[in-house]
Amino acid sequence: MKTRIIYFALILSLVFSFISLENTTAQTRPTPKLNIEIPKLVARVNGVNIESKYIEFRLNQILRTVPRPLTVKEKTSIAKDLIEKEVVRELVSQQGKKENLEIDNELIDKEMTSLRASYSSEEDFTKALKARNITLEDIKKSMQIDINARQLLNAQIKGKINISDEEVKKYYDDNKSKFMRPEAYHTRHILAAFFPPEALRNQTMKELQKNKEYFARIAEEKIDKAMAELKKGTDFEEVAKNQSDDESSRENGGDLDFIYKGVFDASFDEAAGKLKPGEISGKIKTRFGFHVIQLIDTKPSETAPFEEMKSGIQKHLFLEEAKKQVASYVEELRKKAKIENFF
């Protein structure tokens, strides 16, 4: 049996650089200084200019997410990569025009409506555009390029990538170490959260931070009270139902089902690893708050069954082959194009 899976959005994200209009309220960190000179004109593709406006915008976005200051060399490398992706986008866009791909205005309008809906008002949307020095035409053009790119790459890949069951099984057999599952444990827990659910629902983030120390003190007092109940012999499930702040497990007596080692904080894993089935831990502190846990059962490390991994392997093999074909196609476009770089 042959499997054909198309993941164009993901493939495109590996090749291109898109205009992203994030909500301005989410960007609280100041914009770092670029400290590199990027010319207004960064490249030219078959006579079409690519300006620096979007490159600087994307570079600033990236710098906000990096936990340390970057060197000039590192910033320059990122800028060059962004320019390269814009060159590729322009190449694909021009090829789409040559092949007379129709502009799907209905889809563009639909995506614009969805983008606007992420803002509380038209005024906020306009402010977001202005803050980034981006116009509606910039957004629409970017959407048009991306839609046409999907059409164009669809035509290049469609029907050409076939991942057989035999290939999938061979990959599984050759890479079994990648499919090892860590040790798992089945626990119940009682959580006294640093920020209790009621406070999260009724207080602003500023209020929560202001009261952080108070909540932490209350959380520790709460878990101490729960542990005292357990020492008296009160059933663990009953205490969890009455006192735990974990609303997702509270009704089930704090049952968390099987959890793989490494999913929770190391302190949680360490405590679970010291218990025998039926035993109850001492007080555990994690980034969520204070816990007390009861171990129900454990599972040793094991290899994930092939049937459970099959679909994921098919996707992986498809994407690897698709990236190769897309890269080859783009390289052919580059050979035929006149590309000038100015940075």
Summary of the structure (lengths in Angstrom):
residues: 343
radius of gyration: 26.9
end to end distance: 49.0
largest distance: 81.3
contacts: 930
relative contact order: 0.15
helix: 56%
strand: 15%
